Amino acid sequence: MMNYFLFIIIVTIIFIIYIELTVGGILFRPNSLGHTSMNIQSLLYFMIHPLTDKLLWNIRSLDMNYPFVVIVFSLLYYLKIFITK
């Protein structure tokens, strides 16, 4: 059985890829020279922003809400462990 920490890392990587493909310009942004570069600060802010903004808890934006995604996948992880025991 996969440990929880590895599971959350995989969920986070998939979330980052999903957000970059659907929203775009979160992790990879043009810098001041016009070249595309990684902006980790922007990504981290996007991931924690739902903790400070109620608008992001709207039913239509839950797929872009990292805390919600982590909660749902954590529940699925623990329910799977509970069911298999």
C-alpha positions in Angstrom: 0.0 0.0 0.0 1.3 3.4 -1.0 2.0 5.7 2.0 0.0 8.8 2.5 2.9 11.3 1.9 3.7 9.8 -1.5 0.0 9.8 -2.3 -0.3 13.5 -1.6 2.8 14.3 -3.6 1.3 12.5 -6.6 -2.1 14.2 -6.2 -0.2 17.6 -6.0 1.7 17.0 -9.2 -1.4 15.9 -11.0 -3.2 19.0 -9.7 -0.4 21.3 -10.9 -0.5 19.7 -14.3 -4.3 20.0 -14.5 -4.2 23.7 -13.4 -1.5 24.6 -15.9 -3.5 22.9 -18.7 -6.9 24.3 -17.8 -6.1 27.8 -16.4 -2.6 28.3 -17.7 0.0 30.8 -16.7 0.1 29.8 -13.1 3.5 28.0 -12.9 4.9 28.9 -16.3 4.8 32.7 -16.9 6.6 35.2 -19.1 9.3 37.0 -17.1 10.4 40.6 -17.6 12.6 39.6 -20.5 9.7 37.9 -22.3 10.9 34.4 -21.7 8.7 31.8 -20.1 10.0 30.8 -16.7 8.8 28.9 -13.7 7.1 31.1 -11.0 6.8 28.9 -7.9 5.6 31.8 -5.8 2.6 32.3 -8.1 1.8 28.6 -7.9 2.0 28.5 -4.1 -0.2 31.5 -3.8 -2.8 30.0 -6.2 -2.8 26.8 -4.1 -3.4 28.5 -0.7 -5.6 31.3 -2.0 -8.9 29.3 -1.4 -8.0 29.5 2.3 -8.6 33.3 2.2 -11.2 33.7 -0.5 -14.7 32.3 -0.1 -15.4 32.8 -3.8 -13.1 29.8 -4.6 -15.4 27.5 -2.7 -18.1 27.8 -5.3 -19.3 24.5 -6.8 -18.0 25.5 -10.3 -14.5 26.2 -9.0 -13.9 23.3 -6.7 -11.7 21.5 -9.3 -9.2 24.5 -9.0 -9.3 24.5 -5.2 -6.2 22.7 -3.9 -7.4 22.3 -0.2 -10.7 20.8 -1.5 -8.8 18.4 -3.8 -6.5 17.3 -0.9 -9.4 16.8 1.4 -11.4 14.7 -1.1 -8.4 12.6 -2.1 -7.4 12.1 1.6 -10.9 10.8 2.3 -10.7 8.5 -0.6 -7.3 7.3 0.5 -8.4 6.6 4.0 -11.7 5.0 2.9 -9.8 2.7 0.6 -7.5 1.7 3.5 -10.5 1.2 5.8 -12.4 -0.9 3.2 -9.4 -3.2 2.5 -8.7 -4.0 6.1 
